[in-house]
Amino acid sequence: MNHNTPGTPRTRPASSPAGLTQRLASTGQLRAMGVPAAEVAGRSAAGGDWQQLLPGVFLLRPGAPSSDDRLRAALLYARRDGEAPLDGPGAMLTGLAALSLHGFSSAPPAPALDRIDVLVGRTRRLRSTGFVRVVRAPESPEPVELGGLPVAPVARALTDAVSGLHDAETVRGLLTEAVRGGHCEPPVLVRELSRARLLTRPHVVDAVDSLLVEGRGLSEERLYEMVRDFGLPDPVWNVDLRLPGGPHLGGVDAYWPDQAVAVELDTRAPRQDEDAMWSEYTRKREHLERLGITVVHLTPRKLREAMDQQATVVRTALMAASERQPAAYVVVLPR
């Protein structure tokens, strides 16, 4: 070798190509920046200063990849041709990795995960490999940005996590935290689980039953809190209404007999036929209103996110009672 012979890729200095400042890069990005394939192969070979973390994805420094490196590498691998920016449309983190970023204490921290799930469109030709599991969806949800990364919303991330879990306690813990932490309403979550056909698994069904009870209890607590904190008159709680000697009119969560105002929480079980349930609810509401009873319909989400507005709605209904025709007499029974 004479002094004019260029060095091989392995003997080049340990520095990134000019203009390349990121820690990670795809084959396509390196090619676009003029880095020869031979140099990429040499620097990522044994003893080189780069590492190939996934097919076509390189860490441009020596040493173990950080948790953030692995998350970004998974996304870079899942982007079409590895070229799309991480904040553009396309893949997003889901499953336990996404729940960790959402702040779930019952999910393992990202550094402890052996596998990172990425959600992509159903038509993508992409295989699971290394520490990446590819999850496909006919319609991808709108991602949320956490830590500069696109992340699936909680309901979808939980569904993808549950699909790979077989421990009942872990599944129950994740679902319970989602409800208690205000991350997701039970109907939305159960609808996602149903769509993914996970409600055929006994341990998931058991967790969902606990989830619905948990959600119902939290909603009732918020309703009690609303009445107390906003100075509403005390109602009778959880009662059945009947016509004297007549048919059962239905149960309500709170009732003010003097004003003939009822509050009903919408915590319908999503696994049942929603059209049939809504028709039943509508019939009950219309029947009560024909008798002169005002029915205020509240959802768990409204109580959580806008309790003051819901208190105003109830207060307005109570104040308007004096301007209405007297309601029919109904019998109020404990439920």
C-alpha positions as CSV (number, residue, x, y, z in Angstrom):
1,M,0.0,0.0,0.0
2,N,1.4,3.4,-0.9
3,H,0.7,6.7,0.8
4,N,-2.0,7.6,-1.8
5,T,-4.1,4.5,-1.1
6,P,-7.3,5.5,0.8
7,G,-8.0,3.7,4.1
8,T,-10.7,1.1,4.4
9,P,-13.9,2.0,6.1
10,R,-12.8,0.4,9.3
11,T,-9.7,2.7,9.6
12,R,-11.7,5.9,9.1
13,P,-11.9,8.2,12.1
14,A,-14.8,7.6,14.5
15,S,-16.8,10.6,13.4
16,S,-20.2,11.1,11.8
17,P,-20.4,12.3,8.2
18,A,-20.7,16.0,7.7
19,G,-24.2,17.3,8.4
20,L,-25.3,14.1,10.2
21,T,-26.0,15.1,13.8
22,Q,-28.6,12.5,14.9
23,R,-27.7,9.5,17.0
24,L,-29.7,7.2,14.7
25,A,-30.0,6.9,10.9
26,S,-31.5,4.6,8.4
27,T,-29.8,3.2,5.4
28,G,-31.7,5.6,3.1
29,Q,-30.8,8.6,5.2
30,L,-27.1,7.7,5.2
31,R,-27.2,7.1,1.4
32,A,-29.0,10.5,0.9
33,M,-26.1,12.1,2.8
34,G,-23.5,10.6,0.6
35,V,-22.2,7.9,2.9
36,P,-21.1,4.9,0.8
37,A,-22.6,1.5,1.5
38,A,-19.0,0.1,2.1
39,E,-18.5,2.7,4.9
40,V,-21.8,1.8,6.5
41,A,-20.9,-1.9,6.4
42,G,-17.4,-1.3,7.8
43,R,-18.3,1.0,10.6
44,S,-21.2,-1.2,11.8
45,A,-19.1,-4.4,11.6
46,A,-17.4,-5.9,14.6
47,G,-15.0,-3.4,16.1
48,G,-16.6,-0.5,14.3
49,D,-17.9,2.7,15.9
50,W,-21.5,2.2,14.7
51,Q,-24.1,-0.5,15.5
52,Q,-26.9,-2.0,13.5
53,L,-29.8,-2.1,15.9
54,L,-32.5,-3.3,13.4
55,P,-32.5,-4.0,9.7
56,G,-31.6,-0.7,8.0
57,V,-31.3,1.2,11.3
58,F,-28.0,2.2,12.8
59,L,-26.8,3.7,16.0
60,L,-24.1,6.2,15.1
61,R,-22.0,5.7,18.2
62,P,-20.4,2.9,20.2
63,G,-21.8,1.7,23.5
64,A,-25.2,0.2,24.6
65,P,-28.2,2.0,23.1
66,S,-30.3,4.0,25.6
67,S,-34.0,3.3,26.1
68,D,-34.8,6.4,23.9
69,D,-32.5,5.0,21.2
70,R,-34.4,1.8,21.2
71,L,-37.8,3.5,21.0
72,R,-36.7,5.8,18.2
73,A,-35.0,2.9,16.4
74,A,-38.3,0.9,16.5
75,L,-40.1,3.8,14.9
76,L,-37.4,4.4,12.3
77,Y,-37.6,0.8,11.3
78,A,-41.4,0.9,11.0
79,R,-41.5,4.1,8.9
80,R,-42.0,3.4,5.2
81,D,-38.6,2.8,3.7
82,G,-37.2,4.2,7.0
83,E,-37.3,7.6,5.5
84,A,-40.3,9.4,7.0
85,P,-39.7,11.8,9.9
86,L,-40.7,10.5,13.3
87,D,-43.3,13.3,13.7
88,G,-44.9,12.5,10.3
89,P,-47.8,10.2,9.5
90,G,-47.2,6.5,9.8
91,A,-46.1,4.2,12.6
92,M,-46.6,4.9,16.3
93,L,-45.5,3.2,19.5
94,T,-48.2,1.1,21.2
95,G,-48.5,-1.6,23.8
96,L,-46.5,-1.6,27.0
97,A,-43.9,0.9,25.6
98,A,-46.7,3.4,24.9
99,L,-48.3,2.9,28.3
100,S,-44.9,3.5,29.9
101,L,-44.8,6.8,28.1
102,H,-48.3,7.6,29.2
103,G,-47.1,7.3,32.7
104,F,-48.6,4.0,33.8
105,S,-47.0,2.7,37.0
106,S,-48.3,-0.8,36.3
107,A,-46.5,-1.0,33.0
108,P,-42.8,-1.9,33.0
109,P,-40.5,1.1,32.5
110,A,-39.3,1.4,28.9
111,P,-35.7,0.3,29.7
112,A,-37.0,-3.0,31.1
113,L,-38.9,-3.9,28.0
114,D,-37.6,-6.7,25.9
115,R,-40.1,-6.0,23.1
116,I,-41.3,-2.7,21.7
117,D,-44.7,-2.7,19.8
118,V,-45.2,-0.4,16.9
119,L,-48.6,0.1,15.2
120,V,-48.7,0.3,11.4
121,G,-51.3,0.2,8.7
122,R,-52.7,-3.2,7.8
123,T,-51.3,-3.1,4.2
124,R,-47.7,-2.4,5.3
125,R,-45.2,-5.1,4.2
126,L,-43.2,-5.2,7.4
127,R,-42.1,-8.0,9.7
128,S,-41.5,-8.2,13.4
129,T,-37.8,-8.5,14.0
130,G,-35.3,-8.1,16.8
131,F,-36.9,-6.2,19.7
132,V,-39.7,-4.9,17.5
133,R,-43.2,-6.4,17.2
134,V,-45.3,-5.1,14.4
135,V,-49.0,-4.6,15.2
136,R,-51.3,-4.0,12.3
137,A,-54.6,-1.9,12.3
138,P,-57.2,-1.4,9.6
139,E,-57.5,2.2,10.7
140,S,-54.8,3.8,12.8
141,P,-55.9,6.1,15.5
142,E,-54.6,9.7,15.8
143,P,-51.3,9.5,17.8
144,V,-50.5,11.7,20.7
145,E,-47.0,13.1,21.1
146,L,-45.1,12.2,24.2
147,G,-41.4,12.9,24.6
148,G,-41.3,13.9,20.9
149,L,-42.5,10.5,19.9
150,P,-45.8,9.5,18.3
151,V,-47.7,7.3,20.7
152,A,-51.0,5.4,20.4
153,P,-53.9,6.7,22.6
154,V,-54.4,4.8,25.8
155,A,-57.3,2.6,24.7
156,R,-55.5,1.4,21.7
157,A,-52.2,1.0,23.5
158,L,-53.9,-1.0,26.3
159,T,-55.6,-3.3,23.8
160,D,-52.3,-4.1,22.0
161,A,-50.6,-4.7,25.4
162,V,-53.4,-7.0,26.6
163,S,-53.3,-9.0,23.3
164,G,-49.8,-10.2,24.4
165,L,-50.5,-10.7,28.1
166,H,-51.8,-13.9,29.8
167,D,-51.5,-13.0,33.4
168,A,-54.9,-12.0,34.8
169,E,-53.4,-9.8,37.6
170,T,-51.3,-7.8,35.2
171,V,-54.3,-7.3,32.8
172,R,-56.5,-6.2,35.7
173,G,-53.9,-3.8,37.0
174,L,-53.5,-2.1,33.7
175,L,-57.2,-1.7,33.1
176,T,-57.8,-0.5,36.6
177,E,-55.1,2.1,36.4
178,A,-56.5,3.3,33.1
179,V,-59.9,4.1,34.8
180,R,-58.6,5.3,38.2
181,G,-56.0,7.5,36.6
182,G,-58.6,9.1,34.3
183,H,-56.7,8.0,31.2
184,C,-59.7,6.4,29.5
185,E,-63.4,5.8,30.0
186,P,-64.5,2.2,30.4
187,P,-66.8,2.2,27.4
188,V,-64.1,3.4,25.1
189,L,-61.6,0.8,26.4
190,V,-64.1,-2.1,26.3
191,R,-65.1,-1.2,22.8
192,E,-61.5,-1.4,21.7
193,L,-61.1,-4.8,23.4
194,S,-64.2,-6.1,21.7
195,R,-63.0,-4.8,18.3
196,A,-59.8,-6.7,18.8
197,R,-61.8,-9.9,19.8
198,L,-60.1,-10.1,23.1
199,L,-63.3,-10.6,25.1
200,T,-63.3,-14.3,24.4
201,R,-60.4,-14.7,26.8
202,P,-61.6,-15.6,30.3
203,H,-58.9,-13.6,32.1
204,V,-59.7,-10.5,30.0
205,V,-63.5,-10.9,30.6
206,D,-62.9,-11.1,34.4
207,A,-60.7,-8.0,34.2
208,V,-63.4,-6.1,32.2
209,D,-66.1,-7.0,34.7
210,S,-63.9,-5.5,37.4
211,L,-63.2,-2.5,35.2
212,L,-66.9,-1.8,34.7
213,V,-67.6,-2.0,38.5
214,E,-64.6,0.2,39.1
215,G,-65.8,2.8,36.5
216,R,-69.3,2.8,37.9
217,G,-68.1,3.3,41.4
218,L,-65.8,6.2,40.4
219,S,-68.6,7.9,38.5
220,E,-71.0,7.6,41.5
221,E,-68.3,9.1,43.7
222,R,-67.9,12.0,41.3
223,L,-71.7,12.6,41.3
224,Y,-71.7,12.7,45.1
225,E,-68.8,15.1,45.0
226,M,-70.6,17.3,42.5
227,V,-73.7,17.6,44.7
228,R,-71.6,18.3,47.8
229,D,-69.0,20.7,46.4
230,F,-71.4,22.8,44.4
231,G,-74.0,23.1,47.1
232,L,-76.9,21.3,45.4
233,P,-79.8,20.1,47.6
234,D,-79.4,16.5,48.7
235,P,-81.3,14.0,46.5
236,V,-82.3,10.5,47.3
237,W,-79.7,8.2,45.8
238,N,-80.0,5.1,43.7
239,V,-83.7,4.6,43.6
240,D,-86.4,2.9,41.5
241,L,-89.4,4.9,40.3
242,R,-92.8,3.3,40.0
243,L,-96.4,4.5,39.3
244,P,-98.7,3.8,42.3
245,G,-100.0,0.3,41.6
246,G,-98.5,0.5,38.2
247,P,-95.4,-0.5,36.2
248,H,-91.8,-0.1,37.1
249,L,-90.4,3.1,35.4
250,G,-86.8,2.4,35.8
251,G,-83.9,3.2,38.2
252,V,-82.1,6.5,38.5
253,D,-78.9,7.5,40.2
254,A,-80.2,10.6,42.0
255,Y,-83.7,12.0,42.3
256,W,-85.1,15.2,43.8
257,P,-88.8,14.4,44.5
258,D,-89.9,17.9,45.2
259,Q,-88.6,19.2,41.9
260,A,-89.2,15.9,39.9
261,V,-85.6,15.9,38.6
262,A,-83.7,12.8,38.0
263,V,-80.0,12.2,37.1
264,E,-78.9,9.1,35.3
265,L,-75.3,8.1,34.7
266,D,-74.5,6.6,31.3
267,T,-72.3,3.7,32.2
268,R,-73.8,1.3,29.7
269,A,-71.9,-1.9,29.2
270,P,-70.3,-1.7,25.8
271,R,-70.4,-5.4,25.2
272,Q,-74.1,-5.4,24.8
273,D,-75.9,-4.3,21.7
274,E,-75.6,-0.5,21.8
275,D,-78.6,0.3,19.6
276,A,-80.9,-1.9,21.7
277,M,-79.5,-0.4,24.9
278,W,-79.9,3.2,23.6
279,S,-83.5,2.4,22.5
280,E,-84.2,1.1,26.0
281,Y,-82.7,4.2,27.6
282,T,-84.6,6.5,25.3
283,R,-87.9,4.8,26.0
284,K,-87.4,5.1,29.7
285,R,-86.4,8.8,29.5
286,E,-89.3,9.6,27.2
287,H,-91.7,7.8,29.6
288,L,-90.4,9.7,32.6
289,E,-90.6,13.1,30.8
290,R,-94.2,12.4,29.7
291,L,-94.9,12.1,33.4
292,G,-93.3,15.6,34.0
293,I,-90.0,14.3,35.4
294,T,-86.9,16.0,34.0
295,V,-84.1,13.5,33.3
296,V,-80.5,14.9,33.3
297,H,-78.2,12.6,31.4
298,L,-74.5,12.7,32.6
299,T,-71.6,10.7,31.3
300,P,-68.5,9.8,33.4
301,R,-66.3,11.9,31.1
302,K,-68.5,15.0,31.6
303,L,-68.3,14.5,35.3
304,R,-64.6,14.2,35.2
305,E,-63.7,16.9,32.8
306,A,-66.4,19.5,33.4
307,M,-68.0,18.9,36.8
308,D,-68.9,22.6,37.2
309,Q,-70.8,22.7,34.0
310,Q,-72.7,19.6,34.9
311,A,-73.6,21.1,38.3
312,T,-75.0,24.1,36.5
313,V,-77.1,21.9,34.3
314,V,-78.6,20.1,37.3
315,R,-79.1,23.4,39.2
316,T,-80.9,24.9,36.2
317,A,-83.2,21.9,36.0
318,L,-84.0,22.2,39.7
319,M,-84.7,25.9,39.5
320,A,-86.9,25.4,36.5
321,A,-89.2,23.0,38.4
322,S,-91.4,25.8,39.6
323,E,-92.2,26.9,36.1
324,R,-93.3,23.5,34.9
325,Q,-96.6,21.7,35.3
326,P,-96.6,19.5,38.4
327,A,-95.3,16.0,37.7
328,A,-97.3,12.9,38.2
329,Y,-97.0,11.2,41.6
330,V,-94.5,8.4,41.6
331,V,-93.4,5.9,44.2
332,V,-89.7,6.1,45.1
333,L,-88.1,2.8,46.3
334,P,-84.5,1.9,47.2
335,R,-82.7,0.2,44.4
